[in-house]
Amino acid sequence: MSKNKSIVLEALRNAAVDEAKAVAFLEAQRWGIEPCCPRCGDMNVYRMMTGDQRNKDFRWRCKGCKQMYTVRTNSVLEETRLSVRVWVFAIWKAAGAKKGYSALQLSREMEITHKSALFVLRRLRHGLEEKDAPKLAGTVEADETYVGGKPRYGRKPGKAGRGTDKLCVLGMVQRGGEVRFQAMDRLTGGKIGEVLAQNADGSCRLITDEFSAYITPGKSFAGGHERVKHGLKEYVRPGTDVHSNTIEGVFSLLKRGIIGSFHSVSRKHLQNYLNEFQFRHNTRELDGGQRVTRVVKMLDGKRLQYRESVDNPPYGSTMA
């Protein structure tokens, strides 16, 4: 383990048990050595002190806009009554848990209520939404999967695959690169084409299975569209690299996480869980400290009010 990595991990451990260290850690990750006002961006700021100690709220004051603020301001932490150390611990665990980190586990480990743990993790997942992410390039595999668990004991098994009542997820992965997930309400050629155009560059080479809805969207990719015929037991075309095994492997982690860690995911919040799994896959080569830093940067400027989290958004949106 490198010296820098061990220093960051030690700081994380200390931040999880001490509020002052948690605030200092979060300030360092969010602003670095040049703190600025999260409202106006002015760097002419100072810590508010009580004697030779920081005040109990760890406030700052901006000389530009004349307002007070804290490290929570203008982020998903704003106006929460939970201690900062709970948030730092949740960020650390959720960012590094390969198959997900449940609210029940957070409530046990930090000795908070299950409702509070849900509050924290729901807002973290909201913050992990990637806006204006670069488009996938090169060879891109696309496929769909369905999440919803198995039927309860004694109930007749429902239909599997297309036509099921389960929730549909469209996945796209660049070989050797990043993944994109999108919850889908309808799986049509038009809808698939829109999502592919938003997430994959037109120069891509697209690989899918033989589902007919991919035919029309596939024509728009300059690199061509190749189809693996799963119905004929073809999983890798002999002598070629034509397969969709990469996206199938990504889906396996998603399903293991939902079945093993979360057990059930509602239609309303599905996209935010997908944000979480997408983030972990795309940062798989980073260590724990680097992932936490990335999460803190992504939370900057994002808010989620209570009424937004309980209202019913349109299916497939990123509201949570």
Helices and strands as residue ranges (DSSP letters): H 3-15, H 19-31, E 45-47, E 49-50, E 53-54, E 60-62, E 68-69, H 84-96, H 103-110, H 114-127, E 139-147, E 167-174, E 179-184, H 189-199, E 205-209, G 212-214, H 215-218, E 225-228, G 230-232, H 245-257, I 258-262, H 270-282, H 288-299, H 306-310
